[in-house]
């Protein structure tokens, strides 16, 4: 906690994160991370700040690199006052969120910050988007051999890791020589964070950036995984007419059963007021989809910063104008214009004034991450590469969350 008389941004959030409080108490007693360095890459929001503070309570030394466009200066300042946590700042202003944009210099500086974390030879890794894990295993195999394990919390990150170990055209692949818990695959993460937290915070960010009315609008959601499902359902509940584009026939059928229209992406975007990419995969909004997009459409990503093909966008754009922080008007040669939000970065993190998912959601997700790292230290995972998140921890966190919300359930003993 802060040593200042007045509570800082992390202190104020900690009051609403009871699960992380329990982790901090547990770690302070057990000291599971003594003599261990934990490398972290994540948006430096207040939620992340509290998570890092909790790791330090377990006697960890924490080295963290933020993300361009979604790192908050007040969080960085607060972390610098915490013993055991070192945020690596980046030059050019990427250590401050607020305009939803990042320059090429900032991106390069961020890459250097991540490599500084890797070069410190961490014992454990907490990752977001596999931004540490991919370069670690690909470019620093000797360092990777000494890593005890890691946790990855995003769809985009687990997708990148699966692609990393897949043999290429020449039959070559990259080895992950330590266990990586797939926190994103945990039911608590999928059903609570992805479906509800991401949807609520993303819709709020889009509405605040555009000042557009959702009721009566048309929305195209690209991808019907847990994040896409959540945002499509909530948009529909607010009065939008929703169309889903999905390549998995089972998920497409689920979208239809949930009441959405289902079309190929190029058709879905043709009359959409809002186009929202939610797959976690790269370049799902490419030249074909951009060429088909309706005049005046709003384009945003909630899955990853690579969902929109930037090369295709650059090739098609005749003129680009920043009309306000986080909003860019792009004019195509045929006269159509669209509004691109936060440069295609994850909108609920990069939008001005946005801190990502609600604290009640991130309290549970970061409790999963913290408990997962503890389980790695305790020797629970025995394999290498991506591993399912432990069922027992997932259930325990769910029960703690229910108790924090003053909810009770039957124990099932009579069934």
VOGU-3710 file (C-alpha; in Angstrom, 3 decimals, decimal comma):
1> xxxxxxxxxx> 0,000/0,000/0,000  1,018/3,619/-0,454  2,976/5,253/2,351  1,460/8,656/1,581  -1,211/10,114/3,855  -3,677/10,322/0,984  -4,601/7,118/-0,874  -3,348/6,932/-4,440  -5,035/5,403/-7,483  -4,044/1,849/-6,521
11> xxxxxxxxxx> -5,128/2,267/-2,893  -8,542/3,520/-3,964  -9,069/0,531/-6,222  -7,812/-1,966/-3,627  -10,864/-1,258/-1,492  -13,008/-2,860/-4,231  -10,785/-5,870/-4,923  -11,432/-8,300/-2,044  -10,084/-11,372/-3,841  -6,735/-9,722/-4,417
21> xxxxxxxxxx> -6,770/-8,637/-0,770  -7,085/-12,293/0,224  -4,218/-13,179/-2,091  -2,086/-10,444/-0,528  -2,776/-11,771/2,975  -2,017/-15,331/1,873  1,185/-14,327/0,107  2,394/-12,162/2,990  2,162/-15,217/5,229  3,536/-17,829/2,798
31> xxxxxxxxxx> 6,095/-15,700/0,924  5,830/-17,999/-2,125  7,927/-15,799/-4,396  10,983/-15,269/-2,184  14,169/-14,779/-4,196  12,187/-14,859/-7,443  11,922/-12,279/-10,198  8,543/-12,052/-11,930  8,503/-10,458/-15,378  5,223/-8,870/-16,416
41> xxxxxxxxxx> 3,860/-7,326/-19,603  0,425/-5,753/-19,281  -1,542/-2,512/-19,637  -0,578/-0,487/-16,578  -4,067/0,280/-15,333  -4,981/0,580/-11,640  -6,148/-3,063/-11,686  -2,747/-4,210/-12,905  -1,064/-2,028/-10,310  -2,903/-3,792/-7,505
51> xxxxxxxxxx> -2,017/-7,189/-8,996  1,678/-6,263/-9,058  1,476/-5,028/-5,479  -0,007/-8,377/-4,442  2,855/-10,270/-6,094  5,326/-8,078/-4,216  3,508/-8,957/-0,981  4,663/-12,535/-1,628  8,282/-11,292/-1,575  8,616/-11,181/-5,361
61> xxxxxxxxxx> 10,773/-8,735/-7,227  8,513/-7,532/-10,047  9,703/-5,992/-13,303  6,907/-4,761/-15,577  6,670/-3,295/-19,075  3,427/-1,509/-19,928  1,681/-1,200/-23,267  1,613/1,781/-25,609  -1,580/3,798/-25,372  -2,900/1,972/-22,296
71> xxxxxxxxxx> -0,396/2,757/-19,560  -1,501/5,307/-16,979  1,027/7,818/-15,661  -0,585/7,938/-12,204  -0,256/4,153/-11,938  3,416/4,312/-12,931  3,995/7,003/-10,298  2,182/4,954/-7,652  4,143/1,812/-8,499  7,429/3,641/-8,123
81> xxxxxxxxxx> 6,507/4,190/-4,486  5,904/0,453/-3,946  8,774/-1,692/-2,722  9,539/-4,631/-4,963  7,877/-3,311/-8,145  9,817/-1,632/-10,960  7,854/-0,254/-13,927  10,020/0,213/-17,003  9,065/3,542/-18,514  9,243/4,151/-22,227
91> xxxxxxxxxx> 10,323/7,280/-24,034  8,120/9,391/-26,250  5,087/9,441/-23,979  3,881/5,848/-24,164  3,884/5,756/-20,396  0,783/7,911/-20,457  -2,627/6,878/-21,699  -5,126/9,427/-22,869  -5,269/9,879/-26,617  -5,636/6,253/-27,679
101> xxxxxxxxxx> -2,699/6,590/-30,048  0,952/5,601/-30,106  3,779/6,703/-32,375  6,317/4,468/-34,081  8,966/5,732/-31,643  6,775/4,736/-28,719  6,223/1,277/-30,160  9,976/0,797/-30,600  10,601/2,028/-27,067  7,986/-0,383/-25,752
111> xxxxxxxxxx> 9,721/-3,247/-27,537  12,968/-2,267/-25,819  11,186/-2,247/-22,460  9,910/-5,789/-23,012  13,373/-6,959/-23,985  14,743/-5,382/-20,821  12,334/-7,535/-18,814  13,483/-10,647/-20,693  17,159/-9,730/-20,311  16,686/-9,603/-16,537
121> xxxxxxxxxx> 16,114/-13,400/-16,720  12,801/-13,680/-14,850  11,914/-16,843/-12,942  8,183/-16,443/-13,624  6,169/-14,526/-16,216  2,700/-12,976/-16,134  1,819/-12,072/-19,700  -0,874/-10,293/-21,675  -0,917/-11,032/-25,394  2,226/-13,238/-25,172
131> xxxxxxxxxx> 4,266/-10,072/-25,638  7,034/-11,471/-23,440  6,604/-15,176/-24,095  6,894/-15,109/-27,889  10,178/-13,145/-28,113  11,531/-14,990/-25,064  11,099/-18,435/-26,605  11,935/-17,392/-30,148  14,973/-15,178/-29,555  16,249/-15,998/-26,045
141> xxxxxxxxxx> 16,056/-19,808/-25,748  18,844/-19,948/-23,152  16,920/-17,570/-20,880  13,701/-19,514/-21,487  15,300/-22,741/-20,233  15,555/-21,299/-16,720  11,985/-19,957/-16,496  9,866/-21,946/-14,023  6,544/-21,115/-15,672  4,114/-18,460/-16,830
151> xxxxxxxxxx> 0,484/-17,403/-16,977  -1,155/-15,940/-20,106  -4,508/-14,232/-19,719  -5,736/-13,322/-23,218  -7,253/-15,001/-26,261  -4,773/-13,265/-28,537  -1,872/-14,436/-26,396  -2,867/-18,089/-26,335  -3,491/-17,953/-30,096  0,026/-16,613/-30,648
161> xxxxxxxxxx> 1,531/-19,332/-28,445  -0,262/-22,106/-30,315  0,961/-20,641/-33,577  4,493/-20,347/-32,171  4,871/-24,088/-31,557  3,216/-25,117/-34,826  5,748/-26,276/-37,467  6,215/-23,813/-40,316  6,501/-24,640/-44,023  10,041/-25,895/-43,438
171> xxxxxxxxxx> 8,979/-28,045/-40,503  10,600/-25,744/-37,940  8,875/-24,766/-34,711  9,709/-22,986/-31,471  9,788/-24,855/-28,179  8,265/-23,528/-24,962  10,430/-25,283/-22,345  8,249/-24,467/-19,322  4,549/-24,697/-18,399  2,247/-21,828/-19,375
181> xxxxxxxxxx> -1,116/-21,797/-17,650  -3,907/-20,855/-20,062  -5,722/-18,452/-17,747  -7,854/-17,320/-20,683  -9,259/-20,846/-20,919  -10,392/-20,923/-17,290  -14,202/-20,899/-16,976  -14,042/-17,933/-14,592  -12,089/-15,922/-17,167  -14,277/-16,911/-20,099
191> xxxxxxxxxx> -17,725/-16,660/-18,523  -17,130/-13,670/-16,273  -14,298/-11,520/-17,626  -14,612/-12,126/-21,377  -18,387/-12,336/-21,704  -19,361/-9,576/-19,283  -16,353/-7,428/-18,391  -14,969/-6,949/-21,890  -18,421/-6,353/-23,351  -19,454/-3,724/-20,802
201> xxxxxxxxxx> -16,201/-1,776/-20,854  -15,883/-1,918/-24,655  -19,408/-0,661/-25,284  -18,839/2,141/-22,773  -15,588/3,148/-24,495  -17,148/3,096/-27,974  -20,163/5,109/-26,839  -17,986/7,689/-25,091  -15,680/8,094/-28,090  -18,430/8,426/-30,694
211> xxxxxxxxxx> -21,351/9,956/-28,771  -23,483/7,699/-30,981  -26,750/6,075/-29,970  -26,667/2,280/-29,881  -30,432/1,711/-29,838  -31,650/1,409/-33,414  -28,141/1,083/-34,849  -26,733/-1,852/-36,783  -23,678/-3,644/-35,420  -21,400/-6,213/-37,036
221> xxxxxxxxxx> -19,431/-8,330/-34,565  -16,556/-10,245/-36,113  -15,990/-13,403/-34,086  -18,302/-15,238/-31,693  -15,943/-16,473/-29,045  -16,578/-15,439/-25,466  -15,743/-11,755/-26,036  -17,701/-11,551/-29,293  -20,639/-13,380/-27,767  -20,729/-11,014/-24,813
231> xxxxxxxxxx> -20,593/-7,803/-26,822  -23,119/-9,019/-29,424  -25,597/-9,967/-26,711  -25,203/-6,676/-24,849  -25,455/-4,601/-28,030  -28,667/-6,427/-28,896  -30,023/-5,867/-25,394  -29,426/-2,124/-25,907  -31,528/-2,120/-29,066  -28,948/-2,652/-31,801
241> xxxxxxxxxx> -29,616/-4,935/-34,751  -26,732/-7,367/-34,651  -24,987/-9,427/-37,313  -22,214/-11,882/-36,485  -19,416/-13,090/-38,765  -17,892/-16,376/-37,607  -15,866/-19,052/-39,419  -16,653/-21,883/-36,968  -20,033/-23,355/-38,017  -20,869/-24,358/-34,438
251> xxxxxxxxxx> -20,309/-20,871/-33,082  -22,198/-19,412/-36,048  -25,144/-21,657/-35,224  -24,948/-20,550/-31,600  -25,058/-16,918/-32,744  -28,202/-17,619/-34,757  -29,786/-19,360/-31,767  -28,988/-16,281/-29,687  -30,976/-14,157/-32,139  -28,250/-12,620/-34,295
261> xxxxxxxxxx> -28,099/-12,604/-38,069  -25,089/-14,511/-39,421  -23,223/-13,455/-42,567  -19,692/-13,496/-44,036  -17,661/-10,572/-42,729  -17,725/-8,565/-45,978  -21,531/-8,777/-46,027  -21,901/-8,111/-42,303  -20,010/-4,808/-42,454  -21,803/-3,492/-45,549
271> xxxxxxxxxx> -24,625/-1,773/-43,659  -23,220/-1,684/-40,119  -23,042/1,464/-38,014  -20,522/-0,242/-35,733  -17,966/-2,848/-36,803  -16,283/-4,578/-33,869  -13,469/-7,105/-34,299  -13,420/-9,654/-31,480  -11,412/-12,661/-32,640  -7,960/-12,230/-31,097
281> xxxxxxxxxx> -6,479/-13,070/-34,510  -4,475/-10,905/-36,897  -5,861/-9,102/-39,961  -9,468/-10,319/-39,772  -10,495/-6,872/-41,032  -8,600/-6,819/-44,314  -8,869/-5,191/-47,723  -12,118/-6,995/-48,628  -13,889/-5,966/-45,432  -12,581/-2,388/-45,531
291> xxxxxxxxxx> -13,701/-2,006/-49,146  -17,195/-3,215/-48,226  -17,638/-1,066/-45,122  -20,566/1,332/-45,005  -20,026/5,069/-45,320  -19,766/6,595/-41,846  -19,133/3,294/-40,045  -17,266/3,138/-36,744  -14,471/0,538/-36,620  -13,061/-0,789/-33,345
301> xxxxxxxxxx> -11,165/-3,780/-31,999  -11,801/-5,510/-28,690  -9,681/-8,600/-29,379  -6,123/-7,461/-30,079  -4,240/-4,586/-31,677  -3,541/-6,677/-34,804  -7,129/-7,499/-35,834  -7,261/-4,658/-38,377  -4,858/-5,040/-41,306  -2,946/-1,762/-41,091
311> xxxxxxxxxx> -1,154/-2,264/-44,393  -4,479/-2,716/-46,183  -5,887/0,321/-44,404  -2,886/2,439/-45,394  -3,212/1,301/-49,008  -6,923/2,142/-49,225  -6,877/5,426/-47,292  -6,852/8,567/-49,425  -6,883/10,888/-46,412  -6,613/10,483/-42,635
321> xxxxxxxxxx> -7,586/13,109/-40,079  -7,526/12,922/-36,312  -10,818/14,543/-35,394  -10,519/14,114/-31,628  -8,471/12,061/-29,154  -8,867/8,383/-29,973  -10,889/8,982/-33,162  -9,480/9,139/-36,689  -11,551/9,860/-39,794  -10,355/7,857/-42,784
331> xxxxxxxxxx> -11,489/8,781/-46,282  -11,294/6,242/-49,086  -10,786/7,006/-52,785  -14,460/6,305/-53,548  -15,553/9,037/-51,122  -16,584/6,805/-48,217  -15,379/7,687/-44,741  -15,095/5,592/-41,597  -14,091/6,432/-38,052  -11,283/4,287/-36,651
341> xxxxxxxxxx> -11,126/4,160/-32,866  -7,829/4,140/-30,939  -5,804/3,227/-34,033  -7,270/-0,262/-33,914  -5,831/-0,924/-30,470  -7,999/-2,641/-27,871  -10,609/0,043/-27,400  -11,547/-0,526/-23,760  -7,898/-0,099/-22,776  -6,670/2,545/-25,220
351> xxxxxxxxxx> -9,646/4,938/-25,183  -9,124/8,210/-23,293  -10,355/7,872/-19,735  -10,807/4,116/-19,969  -9,182/1,743/-17,487  -10,294/-1,514/-19,070  -12,709/-3,974/-17,538  -14,558/-3,172/-14,301  -12,607/-3,687/-11,093  -14,989/-6,414/-9,916
361> xxxxxxxxxx> -14,091/-8,450/-12,986  -10,349/-7,848/-12,918  -10,241/-8,662/-9,204  -11,210/-12,233/-10,125  -8,994/-12,472/-13,215  -5,889/-11,235/-11,440  -6,660/-13,554/-8,517  -6,502/-16,391/-11,056  -3,176/-15,080/-12,361  -1,703/-14,690/-8,870
371> xxxxxxxxxx> -2,879/-18,111/-7,700  -1,636/-19,651/-10,950  1,874/-18,298/-10,399  1,760/-19,616/-6,842  0,784/-23,073/-8,139  3,745/-23,038/-10,529  6,115/-22,272/-7,655  4,509/-25,101/-5,676  5,332/-27,490/-8,519  1,793/-28,292/-9,678
381> xxxxxxxxxx> 2,301/-28,229/-13,463  4,503/-31,047/-14,742  4,526/-30,483/-18,506  5,720/-27,809/-20,900  3,876/-25,430/-23,195  0,258/-24,379/-22,773  -1,516/-26,214/-19,970  -5,149/-26,025/-18,800  -5,671/-23,796/-15,797  -6,198/-25,814/-12,586
391> xxxxxxxxxx> -9,877/-26,584/-12,014  -9,493/-26,445/-8,232  -8,144/-22,881/-8,297  -10,826/-21,752/-10,739  -13,577/-23,122/-8,487  -11,989/-21,644/-5,367  -11,834/-18,178/-6,938  -15,474/-18,512/-8,056  -16,545/-19,352/-4,501  -14,575/-16,424/-3,114
401> xxxxxxxxxx> -16,209/-14,118/-5,655  -19,682/-15,357/-4,728  -18,927/-14,765/-1,048  -17,658/-11,263/-1,816  -20,946/-10,568/-3,618  -22,916/-11,888/-0,612  -24,304/-14,785/-2,656  -24,769/-18,352/-1,425  -25,216/-21,676/-3,219  -26,031/-25,244/-2,217
411> xxxxx> -23,047/-27,506/-1,643  -24,509/-30,305/-3,763  -24,057/-32,919/-1,061  -27,706/-33,948/-1,244  -27,725/-34,382/-5,019
//
